Amino acid sequence: TGGHTTEILRLLSCLSESYSPRHYVLADSDKMSEAKIRSFEQKRAETFSKSQFSLDRIPRSREVRQSWISSVVTTLYSILYSFPLTYKRKPDLILCNGPGTCVPVCLSAFLLGLLRIKRTIIVYVESICRVETLSLSGKILYYFSDYFIVQWPDLKKKYPKSVYLGRIV
């Protein structure tokens, strides 16, 4: 929500029209992002006439200040909910940037790959505000992503698998 949506839309604005259709996955409790996405896609359609997108909602895996124990349960529920969606969409690429919603989707896609149903490339971009430590999503997806992008050199030093590209959002 909010900052994460703004960051991902900045990244998407740099992509060519070959990245279509785009499937956005939002937390069911996210009230702000849908309007931002629709506005972004409306502007994009002015440049790329064949631009296509869809919006899907999944249960939020973790609310702010939610206890760790209950987070495990809600995250497992969100993964179970995400798996049929990921199976249906069978994405070639997942581009995500940190909200907890991306973890169940990425783990579902990773599972599809393990089951040899569909190999999905997972690109995780750590938020620009993460200067010294990774977010919780980053700490999890560091091990499951194909490309793990950080925007600060200190993070590259701490996490050797990561790719440092400078500030990209």
C-alpha positions in Angstrom: 0.0 0.0 0.0 1.0 3.6 -0.4 4.8 3.8 -0.7 5.3 0.2 -2.1 2.6 0.9 -4.7 4.3 4.1 -5.8 7.7 2.4 -6.0 6.4 -0.5 -8.1 4.5 1.8 -10.5 7.7 3.8 -11.0 9.5 0.5 -11.9 6.7 -0.5 -14.2 6.7 2.8 -16.0 10.1 1.9 -17.4 8.9 -1.4 -18.9 8.1 -1.8 -22.6 4.7 -2.9 -23.9 5.9 -6.4 -24.2 5.3 -6.8 -20.5 1.6 -7.3 -21.0 -0.8 -8.4 -19.6 0.2 -7.3 -16.1 -1.5 -8.9 -13.1 -1.5 -6.9 -9.9 -2.0 -8.7 -6.6 -3.3 -6.6 -3.7 -4.1 -7.3 -0.1 -7.8 -7.5 0.4 -7.6 -4.8 3.0 -5.6 -2.4 0.8 -7.9 0.5 0.0 -5.4 2.9 -1.6 -3.5 1.0 -4.2 -6.3 0.1 -6.6 -7.0 3.7 -7.5 -3.2 4.4 -8.1 -2.9 1.3 -10.3 -6.0 2.2 -12.4 -4.7 5.8 -12.9 -1.3 4.5 -13.9 -2.8 2.0 -16.3 -5.1 4.6 -17.8 -2.1 6.8 -18.6 -0.1 3.8 -19.9 -3.0 3.0 -22.3 -2.5 6.4 -23.9 1.0 5.3 -25.0 0.5 1.6 -25.4 -2.9 0.9 -27.0 -2.8 -2.8 -26.4 -2.0 -2.5 -22.7 -3.8 -5.1 -20.6 -4.0 -5.6 -16.8 -6.0 -7.2 -14.1 -6.3 -6.8 -10.4 -6.6 -9.7 -8.0 -7.0 -9.6 -4.2 -5.7 -12.0 -1.6 -5.9 -12.1 2.2 -3.2 -10.0 3.8 -0.5 -12.2 5.1 0.5 -9.9 8.0 -1.0 -6.8 9.4 1.2 -4.1 10.9 2.0 -5.0 14.5 0.4 -8.4 14.2 2.0 -11.0 16.5 4.5 -13.4 15.0 2.6 -16.5 16.0 -0.7 -15.3 14.4 1.3 -14.1 11.3 2.4 -17.7 10.6 -1.3 -18.8 10.4 -2.4 -15.8 8.3 0.6 -16.2 6.0 -0.1 -19.9 5.5 -3.8 -19.0 4.7 -2.6 -16.4 2.2 -0.3 -18.9 0.5 -3.1 -21.4 0.2 -5.3 -18.7 -1.2 -2.5 -17.5 -3.6 -1.7 -20.9 -5.0 -4.9 -21.3 -7.2 -4.4 -17.7 -8.4 -0.8 -18.3 -9.3 -1.7 -21.5 -11.0 -4.4 -19.8 -13.0 -2.2 -16.9 -14.1 1.0 -18.9 -14.6 3.1 -15.8 -14.7 6.4 -15.7 -16.6 7.8 -13.0 -14.2 6.9 -11.7 -10.8 8.2 -8.2 -10.0 7.7 -7.3 -6.4 9.1 -4.8 -4.0 8.4 -5.6 -0.4 4.8 -5.6 0.9 3.9 -8.8 2.7 1.4 -9.6 0.0 4.3 -10.5 -2.3 5.6 -13.3 -0.1 2.6 -15.7 -0.5 2.5 -15.0 -4.3 6.2 -15.6 -4.7 6.2 -18.8 -2.6 3.2 -20.1 -4.6 5.1 -19.4 -7.8 8.2 -21.1 -6.4 6.1 -24.1 -5.5 4.7 -24.2 -9.1 8.3 -24.4 -10.3 9.2 -27.2 -7.9 6.2 -29.1 -9.1 7.4 -28.5 -12.7 4.1 -26.9 -13.6 5.4 -23.5 -14.5 8.8 -21.9 -14.0 8.4 -18.2 -13.0 11.3 -15.7 -12.7 11.0 -13.9 -9.4 12.6 -10.4 -9.2 12.5 -8.8 -5.8 13.4 -5.1 -5.5 14.1 -4.1 -1.9 12.5 -0.7 -1.0 14.6 2.4 -1.3 14.0 3.1 2.4 15.8 -0.1 3.4 19.4 1.3 3.7 21.0 -1.0 6.3 18.7 -4.0 6.8 16.3 -6.0 4.7 12.6 -5.9 5.3 10.9 -9.0 6.6 9.7 -9.8 3.0 13.3 -9.3 1.8 14.7 -11.6 4.4 12.3 -14.3 3.3 12.5 -13.8 -0.5 16.3 -13.4 -0.5 16.3 -17.2 -0.7 13.6 -17.7 -3.2 14.1 -14.9 -5.8 16.0 -15.3 -9.0 17.2 -11.7 -8.8 17.3 -9.8 -5.6 17.9 -6.1 -6.2 19.1 -3.6 -3.5 19.4 0.1 -3.8 22.1 0.8 -1.3 25.8 -0.4 -1.4 25.8 -1.4 2.3 23.0 -4.0 1.6 25.1 -5.5 -1.3 28.0 -6.0 1.2 25.8 -7.8 3.7 23.9 -9.9 1.1 26.2 -11.1 -1.6 23.5 -12.7 -3.7 21.9 -9.3 -4.2 22.4 -7.1 -7.2 23.2 -3.4 -6.5 21.9 -1.1 -9.2 21.9 2.2 -7.3 18.7 4.0 -6.7 16.2 2.8 -9.3 13.0 4.2 -7.9 
